[in-house]
Amino acid sequence: MTTEQLYTLAMMQLSLVILLASSRVQPSEAAVSGLRYFQVSLAFDALSWFFYLWPAQIYFLMLSSIAASLNIWLLLAFAMKRCGKHLNLLWLLPPIVIQSSVYTLLNDMGLEQETLHFMTAVTALVALPSAWLFWFVKPHRTVSDQAYALVMLAWLGVCVLRTLTIELHPEWMLSGYLVSQALWPGVMAAYGLFAVTSYLEEAQTKLKTDAMMDPLTGQLNRRGLQDAVQSCIAYLVRHDKQGAILMIDLDHFKQINDQYGHETGDTVLVKVAHEIKATLRQSDVLARLGGKEFLVFLPMTDAGMAAHTAERLRQCVANMRWAHLLNGNYRQTVSIGVSLLGPNYDFTQQLKAADQALYVAKAQGRNRVQFAPIQQEADAT
């Protein structure tokens, strides 16, 4: 077996290893099709190297060329699908046929220089759009996505450098060819690695997000609330500004679960959370603490603004219509306890004060806003 055949076998094995590694990835349902394009591309890459073990035979050369063409253009299909772009696979048929035919013809004619120039042009048509898609278009871009884009540019850079070297110094053709062959395993390993780790990074990000979100309402949970208010409170302390905590509880919510079922109760929670969120400012923080309790954190808010916001929230919920879900005359109300942050910025302490104010609001008839006693907040300072 020649040195070239050993190199070819090594490249085939590299493709198969990356393919096997990608099979361990379990992406979201929306990302599955993109991963399949990548895996099929790797499979054709392995086939192209396998058939290239016999480059002197025109039949195997043609098969290798077809497989290589499918590999390259499926990488573009992968990039488009991964970045949320619609793709009709029939559009790839003409470039695949052209590439495989021209490459086979040039090789059969012994035109090595022209073959390398042609492959540089093909690489540009695939690598540049792929890099652009991963860097600028892909939603929720990760570090691995950016690295993948850079690898695509590096791949093109190697091909362009080889083309320029051969064009300016034809006598260096063998050296340029050997250098590109030496660099290609690294390029291939890099794009395979970052394509796979991109999915892993997305999964890690989703796990972190899920750990901070209430799965029912899509709002923050207790853990997410702590992270969200931490930086806000630090800002309030630095600038000696006030904030407010609103504890919100749905009145008589147990009756909904008992009369209409927990599924209907969940729907009510979701709709109320959506109504509250729509009423708040972009800088305000909404979290579900569990059950039928929500918390709203209002940064840069004094007592007057807090009272106005709390009353507005109370009225918005009271004015909601439930004709298609509950009894047409049903009116869901909320009780709200309010506590101010500043000059005492102890969030835990003021949260308890808001909770006690909420208890008072419930005891005094519900569907009302109750501030924590001024004396209580003064003592906290």
C-alpha positions as a LaTeX table, in Angstrom:
\begin{tabular}{lrrr}
\hline
Residue & $x$ (\AA) & $y$ (\AA) & $z$ (\AA) \\
\hline
Met1 & 0.00 & 0.00 & 0.00 \\
Thr2 & 1.35 & 3.40 & $-1.00$ \\
Thr3 & 1.76 & 6.43 & 1.26 \\
Glu4 & $-1.09$ & 8.17 & $-0.56$ \\
Gln5 & $-3.40$ & 5.22 & 0.08 \\
Leu6 & $-2.49$ & 5.21 & 3.78 \\
Tyr7 & $-3.30$ & 8.93 & 3.93 \\
Thr8 & $-6.61$ & 8.26 & 2.19 \\
Leu9 & $-7.50$ & 5.53 & 4.69 \\
Ala10 & $-6.64$ & 7.82 & 7.59 \\
Met11 & $-8.94$ & 10.54 & 6.23 \\
Met12 & $-11.74$ & 8.01 & 5.77 \\
Gln13 & $-11.33$ & 6.92 & 9.38 \\
Leu14 & $-11.39$ & 10.54 & 10.56 \\
Ser15 & $-14.71$ & 11.08 & 8.77 \\
Leu16 & $-16.16$ & 7.96 & 10.35 \\
Val17 & $-14.98$ & 8.96 & 13.84 \\
Ile18 & $-16.65$ & 12.37 & 13.55 \\
Leu19 & $-19.77$ & 10.67 & 12.18 \\
Leu20 & $-19.90$ & 8.31 & 15.17 \\
Ala21 & $-19.34$ & 11.21 & 17.57 \\
Ser22 & $-22.21$ & 13.15 & 16.01 \\
Ser23 & $-24.51$ & 10.17 & 16.50 \\
Arg24 & $-24.26$ & 10.71 & 20.27 \\
Val25 & $-25.77$ & 14.18 & 19.96 \\
Gln26 & $-29.46$ & 14.47 & 20.81 \\
Pro27 & $-30.60$ & 17.86 & 19.50 \\
Ser28 & $-34.01$ & 19.43 & 19.82 \\
Glu29 & $-36.67$ & 18.25 & 17.39 \\
Ala30 & $-36.28$ & 21.41 & 15.31 \\
Ala31 & $-32.53$ & 20.84 & 14.93 \\
Val32 & $-32.63$ & 17.15 & 13.97 \\
Ser33 & $-32.83$ & 17.69 & 10.20 \\
Gly34 & $-29.76$ & 19.92 & 10.23 \\
Leu35 & $-27.77$ & 17.29 & 12.10 \\
Arg36 & $-28.87$ & 14.64 & 9.59 \\
Tyr37 & $-27.51$ & 16.73 & 6.71 \\
Phe38 & $-24.19$ & 16.96 & 8.54 \\
Gln39 & $-24.08$ & 13.21 & 9.19 \\
Val40 & $-24.94$ & 12.31 & 5.59 \\
Ser41 & $-22.25$ & 14.73 & 4.45 \\
Leu42 & $-19.70$ & 12.92 & 6.62 \\
Ala43 & $-20.84$ & 9.55 & 5.28 \\
Phe44 & $-20.29$ & 10.71 & 1.70 \\
Asp45 & $-16.92$ & 12.14 & 2.70 \\
Ala46 & $-15.86$ & 8.73 & 4.00 \\
Leu47 & $-17.10$ & 7.12 & 0.78 \\
Ser48 & $-15.18$ & 9.61 & $-1.35$ \\
Trp49 & $-11.94$ & 8.75 & 0.43 \\
Phe50 & $-12.70$ & 5.04 & 0.14 \\
Phe51 & $-13.21$ & 5.20 & $-3.64$ \\
Tyr52 & $-10.12$ & 7.40 & $-3.96$ \\
Leu53 & $-7.99$ & 4.41 & $-2.94$ \\
Trp54 & $-8.02$ & 3.57 & $-6.67$ \\
Pro55 & $-7.67$ & 6.98 & $-8.41$ \\
Ala56 & $-6.18$ & 5.47 & $-11.55$ \\
Gln57 & $-9.44$ & 3.70 & $-12.39$ \\
Ile58 & $-11.90$ & 6.11 & $-13.99$ \\
Tyr59 & $-14.93$ & 4.33 & $-12.54$ \\
Phe60 & $-13.72$ & 4.67 & $-8.94$ \\
Leu61 & $-12.53$ & 8.21 & $-9.63$ \\
Met62 & $-16.02$ & 9.13 & $-10.79$ \\
Leu63 & $-17.62$ & 7.55 & $-7.71$ \\
Ser64 & $-15.14$ & 9.36 & $-5.47$ \\
Ser65 & $-15.88$ & 12.64 & $-7.21$ \\
Ile66 & $-19.65$ & 12.21 & $-6.86$ \\
Ala67 & $-19.34$ & 11.36 & $-3.17$ \\
Ala68 & $-17.00$ & 14.32 & $-2.58$ \\
Ser69 & $-19.43$ & 16.66 & $-4.35$ \\
Leu70 & $-22.30$ & 15.43 & $-2.19$ \\
Asn71 & $-20.14$ & 15.89 & 0.89 \\
Ile72 & $-19.25$ & 19.51 & 0.11 \\
Trp73 & $-22.70$ & 20.70 & $-0.95$ \\
Leu74 & $-24.44$ & 18.91 & 1.91 \\
Leu75 & $-22.21$ & 20.97 & 4.21 \\
Leu76 & $-23.87$ & 24.04 & 2.74 \\
Ala77 & $-27.27$ & 22.40 & 3.23 \\
Phe78 & $-26.30$ & 21.73 & 6.84 \\
Ala79 & $-25.31$ & 25.38 & 7.36 \\
Met80 & $-28.58$ & 26.64 & 5.90 \\
Lys81 & $-30.74$ & 24.26 & 7.90 \\
Arg82 & $-28.76$ & 24.86 & 11.08 \\
Cys83 & $-29.27$ & 28.60 & 10.71 \\
Gly84 & $-32.99$ & 28.35 & 10.09 \\
Lys85 & $-33.00$ & 28.86 & 6.33 \\
His86 & $-35.33$ & 26.92 & 4.02 \\
Leu87 & $-33.59$ & 24.73 & 1.49 \\
Asn88 & $-34.84$ & 22.83 & $-1.53$ \\
Leu89 & $-32.37$ & 19.99 & $-2.06$ \\
Leu90 & $-33.08$ & 19.99 & $-5.79$ \\
Trp91 & $-31.20$ & 23.30 & $-5.97$ \\
Leu92 & $-28.03$ & 21.41 & $-5.03$ \\
Leu93 & $-28.34$ & 18.90 & $-7.87$ \\
Pro94 & $-26.83$ & 21.12 & $-10.63$ \\
Pro95 & $-23.68$ & 22.12 & $-8.67$ \\
Ile96 & $-23.17$ & 18.52 & $-7.56$ \\
Val97 & $-23.38$ & 17.23 & $-11.14$ \\
Ile98 & $-21.14$ & 20.03 & $-12.46$ \\
Gln99 & $-18.51$ & 19.57 & $-9.76$ \\
Ser100 & $-18.29$ & 15.80 & $-10.06$ \\
Ser101 & $-18.18$ & 15.91 & $-13.87$ \\
Val102 & $-15.60$ & 18.69 & $-14.16$ \\
Tyr103 & $-13.39$ & 17.26 & $-11.42$ \\
Thr104 & $-13.38$ & 13.80 & $-13.01$ \\
Leu105 & $-12.66$ & 15.23 & $-16.45$ \\
Leu106 & $-9.78$ & 17.41 & $-15.27$ \\
Asn107 & $-8.24$ & 14.54 & $-13.31$ \\
Asp108 & $-8.60$ & 12.15 & $-16.21$ \\
Met109 & $-6.85$ & 14.68 & $-18.47$ \\
Gly110 & $-4.02$ & 15.07 & $-15.97$ \\
Leu111 & $-4.67$ & 18.82 & $-15.49$ \\
Glu112 & $-3.67$ & 18.97 & $-11.84$ \\
Gln113 & $-3.19$ & 22.73 & $-11.68$ \\
Glu114 & $-6.61$ & 23.43 & $-13.18$ \\
Thr115 & $-8.16$ & 20.84 & $-10.86$ \\
Leu116 & $-6.82$ & 22.61 & $-7.78$ \\
His117 & $-8.01$ & 26.00 & $-9.06$ \\
Phe118 & $-11.45$ & 24.57 & $-9.75$ \\
Met119 & $-11.73$ & 23.11 & $-6.24$ \\
Thr120 & $-10.76$ & 26.47 & $-4.74$ \\
Ala121 & $-13.70$ & 28.05 & $-6.56$ \\
Val122 & $-16.04$ & 25.30 & $-5.33$ \\
Thr123 & $-14.76$ & 25.74 & $-1.78$ \\
Ala124 & $-15.47$ & 29.48 & $-1.95$ \\
Leu125 & $-19.07$ & 28.80 & $-3.02$ \\
Val126 & $-19.61$ & 26.62 & 0.05 \\
Ala127 & $-17.32$ & 28.04 & 2.74 \\
Leu128 & $-18.20$ & 31.73 & 2.40 \\
Pro129 & $-22.00$ & 31.31 & 2.70 \\
Ser130 & $-21.52$ & 28.81 & 5.54 \\
Ala131 & $-19.29$ & 31.20 & 7.47 \\
Trp132 & $-21.70$ & 34.08 & 6.92 \\
Leu133 & $-24.70$ & 32.03 & 8.04 \\
Phe134 & $-23.07$ & 30.80 & 11.24 \\
Trp135 & $-21.60$ & 34.19 & 12.15 \\
Phe136 & $-24.43$ & 36.56 & 11.26 \\
Val137 & $-27.68$ & 34.63 & 10.74 \\
Lys138 & $-27.89$ & 31.73 & 13.18 \\
Pro139 & $-30.17$ & 32.48 & 16.13 \\
His140 & $-28.76$ & 31.89 & 19.61 \\
Arg141 & $-25.22$ & 31.82 & 18.23 \\
Thr142 & $-22.67$ & 30.00 & 20.42 \\
Val143 & $-18.89$ & 30.19 & 20.62 \\
Ser144 & $-18.72$ & 26.92 & 18.68 \\
Asp145 & $-20.81$ & 28.47 & 15.90 \\
Gln146 & $-18.33$ & 31.32 & 15.61 \\
Ala147 & $-15.45$ & 28.86 & 15.63 \\
Tyr148 & $-17.14$ & 26.85 & 12.88 \\
Ala149 & $-17.43$ & 30.00 & 10.77 \\
Leu150 & $-13.73$ & 30.73 & 11.27 \\
Val151 & $-12.82$ & 27.16 & 10.30 \\
Met152 & $-14.79$ & 27.55 & 7.08 \\
Leu153 & $-12.77$ & 30.67 & 6.31 \\
Ala154 & $-9.55$ & 28.87 & 7.23 \\
Trp155 & $-10.48$ & 26.05 & 4.84 \\
Leu156 & $-10.99$ & 28.56 & 2.06 \\
Gly157 & $-7.78$ & 30.35 & 3.04 \\
Val158 & $-5.74$ & 27.16 & 2.66 \\
Cys159 & $-7.21$ & 26.57 & $-0.80$ \\
Val160 & $-6.61$ & 30.17 & $-1.91$ \\
Leu161 & $-3.04$ & 30.08 & $-0.63$ \\
Arg162 & $-2.44$ & 26.86 & $-2.53$ \\
Thr163 & $-3.90$ & 28.38 & $-5.71$ \\
Leu164 & $-1.77$ & 31.52 & $-5.44$ \\
Thr165 & 1.34 & 29.49 & $-4.73$ \\
Ile166 & 0.82 & 27.31 & $-7.78$ \\
Glu167 & $-0.05$ & 30.28 & $-9.98$ \\
Leu168 & 2.97 & 32.37 & $-8.95$ \\
His169 & 5.42 & 29.52 & $-8.62$ \\
Pro170 & 4.34 & 26.53 & $-10.73$ \\
Glu171 & 7.47 & 24.68 & $-9.68$ \\
Trp172 & 6.09 & 24.66 & $-6.13$ \\
Met173 & 3.00 & 22.75 & $-7.15$ \\
Leu174 & 3.99 & 19.56 & $-5.35$ \\
Ser175 & 4.92 & 21.48 & $-2.21$ \\
Gly176 & 1.62 & 23.38 & $-2.24$ \\
Tyr177 & $-0.29$ & 20.17 & $-2.72$ \\
Leu178 & 1.53 & 18.49 & 0.17 \\
Val179 & 1.01 & 21.46 & 2.49 \\
Ser180 & $-2.74$ & 21.53 & 1.80 \\
Gln181 & $-2.94$ & 17.79 & 2.37 \\
Ala182 & $-1.10$ & 18.19 & 5.66 \\
Leu183 & $-3.46$ & 20.94 & 6.83 \\
Trp184 & $-6.68$ & 19.32 & 5.64 \\
Pro185 & $-6.98$ & 16.75 & 8.51 \\
Gly186 & $-6.82$ & 19.61 & 11.01 \\
Val187 & $-9.44$ & 21.62 & 9.14 \\
Met188 & $-11.75$ & 18.64 & 8.89 \\
Ala189 & $-11.33$ & 17.69 & 12.54 \\
Ala190 & $-11.98$ & 21.31 & 13.55 \\
Tyr191 & $-15.20$ & 21.79 & 11.59 \\
Gly192 & $-16.45$ & 18.38 & 12.74 \\
Leu193 & $-15.61$ & 19.18 & 16.36 \\
Phe194 & $-17.25$ & 22.60 & 16.40 \\
Ala195 & $-20.33$ & 21.39 & 14.54 \\
Val196 & $-20.86$ & 18.80 & 17.29 \\
Thr197 & $-19.98$ & 21.06 & 20.24 \\
Ser198 & $-22.40$ & 23.67 & 18.91 \\
Tyr199 & $-25.26$ & 21.29 & 19.69 \\
Leu200 & $-23.78$ & 20.53 & 23.11 \\
Glu201 & $-23.47$ & 24.24 & 23.94 \\
Glu202 & $-27.08$ & 24.79 & 22.94 \\
Ala203 & $-28.15$ & 21.91 & 25.19 \\
Gln204 & $-26.18$ & 23.35 & 28.11 \\
Thr205 & $-27.71$ & 26.79 & 27.57 \\
Lys206 & $-31.19$ & 25.27 & 27.46 \\
Leu207 & $-30.56$ & 23.39 & 30.70 \\
Lys208 & $-29.44$ & 26.60 & 32.40 \\
Thr209 & $-32.45$ & 28.46 & 31.04 \\
Asp210 & $-34.88$ & 25.72 & 32.05 \\
Ala211 & $-33.40$ & 25.73 & 35.56 \\
Met212 & $-34.35$ & 29.40 & 35.89 \\
Met213 & $-37.76$ & 29.34 & 34.20 \\
Asp214 & $-41.18$ & 28.21 & 35.34 \\
Pro215 & $-42.18$ & 25.56 & 32.78 \\
Leu216 & $-45.90$ & 26.39 & 32.96 \\
Thr217 & $-45.96$ & 30.17 & 32.52 \\
Gly218 & $-42.59$ & 30.69 & 30.86 \\
Gln219 & $-41.68$ & 33.28 & 33.50 \\
Leu220 & $-38.75$ & 33.21 & 35.90 \\
Asn221 & $-38.82$ & 30.87 & 38.89 \\
Arg222 & $-37.28$ & 31.57 & 42.31 \\
Arg223 & $-33.76$ & 30.78 & 41.15 \\
Gly224 & $-34.10$ & 32.91 & 38.04 \\
Leu225 & $-35.56$ & 35.72 & 40.13 \\
Gln226 & $-32.54$ & 35.82 & 42.42 \\
Asp227 & $-30.17$ & 36.08 & 39.46 \\
Ala228 & $-32.30$ & 38.75 & 37.78 \\
Val229 & $-32.67$ & 41.07 & 40.76 \\
Gln230 & $-29.09$ & 40.77 & 42.00 \\
Ser231 & $-27.60$ & 43.16 & 39.45 \\
Cys232 & $-30.65$ & 45.45 & 39.67 \\
Ile233 & $-30.28$ & 45.85 & 43.43 \\
Ala234 & $-26.56$ & 46.53 & 43.06 \\
Tyr235 & $-27.41$ & 49.34 & 40.65 \\
Leu236 & $-30.02$ & 50.78 & 43.05 \\
Val237 & $-27.51$ & 50.77 & 45.91 \\
Arg238 & $-24.81$ & 52.50 & 43.85 \\
His239 & $-27.17$ & 55.26 & 42.73 \\
Asp240 & $-29.20$ & 55.49 & 45.96 \\
Lys241 & $-32.46$ & 54.74 & 44.12 \\
Gln242 & $-35.56$ & 52.89 & 45.25 \\
Gly243 & $-37.22$ & 49.76 & 43.96 \\
Ala244 & $-40.40$ & 47.91 & 44.83 \\
Ile245 & $-41.48$ & 44.32 & 45.41 \\
Leu246 & $-45.04$ & 43.30 & 44.54 \\
Met247 & $-46.33$ & 39.99 & 45.88 \\
Ile248 & $-49.37$ & 38.93 & 43.83 \\
Asp249 & $-51.78$ & 36.14 & 44.77 \\
Leu250 & $-54.79$ & 34.95 & 42.76 \\
Asp251 & $-57.94$ & 35.15 & 44.88 \\
His252 & $-60.11$ & 32.04 & 45.36 \\
Phe253 & $-57.97$ & 30.13 & 42.86 \\
Lys254 & $-58.69$ & 26.81 & 44.56 \\
Gln255 & $-62.31$ & 27.09 & 43.41 \\
Ile256 & $-61.18$ & 27.02 & 39.78 \\
Asn257 & $-59.17$ & 23.84 & 40.29 \\
Asp258 & $-62.02$ & 22.21 & 42.22 \\
Gln259 & $-64.78$ & 23.21 & 39.81 \\
Tyr260 & $-63.08$ & 23.19 & 36.40 \\
Gly261 & $-60.02$ & 21.00 & 36.93 \\
His262 & $-56.29$ & 21.61 & 37.21 \\
Glu263 & $-55.81$ & 21.91 & 33.46 \\
Thr264 & $-58.16$ & 24.89 & 33.38 \\
Gly265 & $-56.43$ & 26.27 & 36.45 \\
Asp266 & $-53.09$ & 26.05 & 34.66 \\
Thr267 & $-54.54$ & 27.93 & 31.69 \\
Val268 & $-55.75$ & 30.69 & 34.01 \\
Leu269 & $-52.27$ & 30.99 & 35.52 \\
Val270 & $-50.69$ & 31.27 & 32.08 \\
Lys271 & $-53.15$ & 33.93 & 30.93 \\
Val272 & $-52.79$ & 35.97 & 34.11 \\
Ala273 & $-49.00$ & 35.80 & 33.87 \\
His274 & $-49.18$ & 36.97 & 30.25 \\
Glu275 & $-51.48$ & 39.86 & 31.21 \\
Ile276 & $-49.17$ & 40.95 & 34.03 \\
Lys277 & $-46.10$ & 40.74 & 31.81 \\
Ala278 & $-47.77$ & 42.79 & 29.09 \\
Thr279 & $-48.59$ & 45.53 & 31.60 \\
Leu280 & $-45.06$ & 45.88 & 32.99 \\
Arg281 & $-42.12$ & 47.85 & 31.71 \\
Gln282 & $-39.33$ & 46.06 & 29.89 \\
Ser283 & $-37.01$ & 46.62 & 32.86 \\
Asp284 & $-39.45$ & 45.09 & 35.36 \\
Val285 & $-39.02$ & 41.49 & 36.50 \\
Leu286 & $-41.85$ & 38.96 & 36.76 \\
Ala287 & $-41.47$ & 35.58 & 38.45 \\
Arg288 & $-43.78$ & 32.79 & 39.52 \\
Leu289 & $-42.93$ & 31.75 & 43.06 \\
Gly290 & $-45.08$ & 28.64 & 42.90 \\
Gly291 & $-48.73$ & 27.74 & 43.08 \\
Lys292 & $-50.82$ & 30.86 & 42.52 \\
Glu293 & $-48.23$ & 33.40 & 43.67 \\
Phe294 & $-46.28$ & 35.78 & 41.46 \\
Leu295 & $-43.67$ & 38.38 & 42.29 \\
Val296 & $-42.95$ & 41.58 & 40.42 \\
Phe297 & $-39.74$ & 43.52 & 41.01 \\
Leu298 & $-39.85$ & 47.16 & 39.94 \\
Pro299 & $-36.43$ & 48.84 & 39.73 \\
Met300 & $-36.16$ & 52.64 & 39.85 \\
Thr301 & $-39.59$ & 52.91 & 41.46 \\
Asp302 & $-40.75$ & 55.07 & 44.38 \\
Ala303 & $-43.85$ & 54.61 & 46.52 \\
Gly304 & $-46.12$ & 56.54 & 44.18 \\
Met305 & $-45.03$ & 54.62 & 41.08 \\
Ala306 & $-45.30$ & 51.32 & 42.96 \\
Ala307 & $-48.86$ & 52.13 & 44.06 \\
His308 & $-49.83$ & 53.13 & 40.52 \\
Thr309 & $-48.34$ & 49.98 & 38.98 \\
Ala310 & $-49.88$ & 47.67 & 41.59 \\
Glu311 & $-53.32$ & 49.21 & 41.11 \\
Arg312 & $-52.99$ & 48.98 & 37.34 \\
Leu313 & $-52.09$ & 45.29 & 37.59 \\
Arg314 & $-55.03$ & 44.64 & 39.90 \\
Gln315 & $-57.44$ & 46.29 & 37.48 \\
Cys316 & $-55.99$ & 44.55 & 34.41 \\
Val317 & $-56.50$ & 41.12 & 35.93 \\
Ala318 & $-59.97$ & 42.02 & 37.20 \\
Asn319 & $-60.98$ & 43.14 & 33.71 \\
Met320 & $-59.92$ & 39.90 & 32.03 \\
Arg321 & $-62.71$ & 37.96 & 30.30 \\
Trp322 & $-63.07$ & 34.19 & 30.73 \\
Ala323 & $-66.22$ & 33.43 & 28.73 \\
His324 & $-64.66$ & 30.61 & 26.67 \\
Leu325 & $-62.84$ & 29.05 & 29.62 \\
Leu326 & $-64.91$ & 29.62 & 32.76 \\
Asn327 & $-68.40$ & 30.75 & 33.58 \\
Gly328 & $-69.17$ & 33.88 & 31.58 \\
Asn329 & $-69.73$ & 35.89 & 34.76 \\
Tyr330 & $-66.55$ & 34.72 & 36.46 \\
Arg331 & $-64.20$ & 37.48 & 37.57 \\
Gln332 & $-60.67$ & 36.59 & 38.62 \\
Thr333 & $-59.08$ & 39.04 & 41.04 \\
Val334 & $-55.70$ & 39.37 & 42.71 \\
Ser335 & $-54.45$ & 40.66 & 46.02 \\
Ile336 & $-51.14$ & 42.52 & 46.05 \\
Gly337 & $-48.68$ & 43.23 & 48.85 \\
Val338 & $-46.09$ & 45.95 & 48.24 \\
Ser339 & $-42.77$ & 46.64 & 49.92 \\
Leu340 & $-40.12$ & 49.23 & 49.02 \\
Leu341 & $-36.40$ & 48.61 & 48.61 \\
Gly342 & $-34.30$ & 51.54 & 49.78 \\
Pro343 & $-32.79$ & 52.71 & 51.99 \\
Asn344 & $-32.99$ & 49.11 & 53.20 \\
Tyr345 & $-31.86$ & 46.92 & 50.28 \\
Asp346 & $-32.16$ & 43.55 & 51.99 \\
Phe347 & $-34.21$ & 41.72 & 49.35 \\
Thr348 & $-35.08$ & 38.77 & 51.60 \\
Gln349 & $-36.29$ & 41.04 & 54.38 \\
Gln350 & $-38.37$ & 43.21 & 52.08 \\
Leu351 & $-39.78$ & 40.11 & 50.39 \\
Lys352 & $-41.09$ & 39.01 & 53.78 \\
Ala353 & $-42.56$ & 42.48 & 54.31 \\
Ala354 & $-44.37$ & 42.29 & 50.96 \\
Asp355 & $-45.63$ & 38.82 & 51.84 \\
Gln356 & $-47.00$ & 40.07 & 55.16 \\
Ala357 & $-48.68$ & 42.98 & 53.35 \\
Leu358 & $-50.24$ & 40.46 & 50.97 \\
Tyr359 & $-51.57$ & 38.50 & 53.95 \\
Val360 & $-53.20$ & 41.68 & 55.24 \\
Ala361 & $-54.77$ & 42.36 & 51.82 \\
Lys362 & $-56.25$ & 38.85 & 51.78 \\
Ala363 & $-57.55$ & 39.21 & 55.33 \\
Gln364 & $-59.22$ & 42.54 & 54.55 \\
Gly365 & $-61.34$ & 41.17 & 51.74 \\
Arg366 & $-58.99$ & 40.44 & 48.79 \\
Asn367 & $-58.88$ & 42.24 & 45.41 \\
Arg368 & $-56.86$ & 45.09 & 46.87 \\
Val369 & $-53.36$ & 46.55 & 47.15 \\
Gln370 & $-51.71$ & 46.75 & 50.55 \\
Phe371 & $-48.38$ & 48.41 & 51.35 \\
Ala372 & $-46.07$ & 47.07 & 54.03 \\
Pro373 & $-46.37$ & 49.31 & 57.13 \\
Ile374 & $-44.03$ & 52.29 & 57.09 \\
Gln375 & $-42.94$ & 51.57 & 60.65 \\
Gln376 & $-41.92$ & 48.05 & 59.62 \\
Glu377 & $-39.70$ & 49.36 & 56.85 \\
Ala378 & $-38.26$ & 52.02 & 59.11 \\
Asp379 & $-37.32$ & 49.36 & 61.64 \\
Ala380 & $-35.60$ & 47.37 & 58.89 \\
Thr381 & $-33.23$ & 50.26 & 58.32 \\
\hline
\end{tabular}
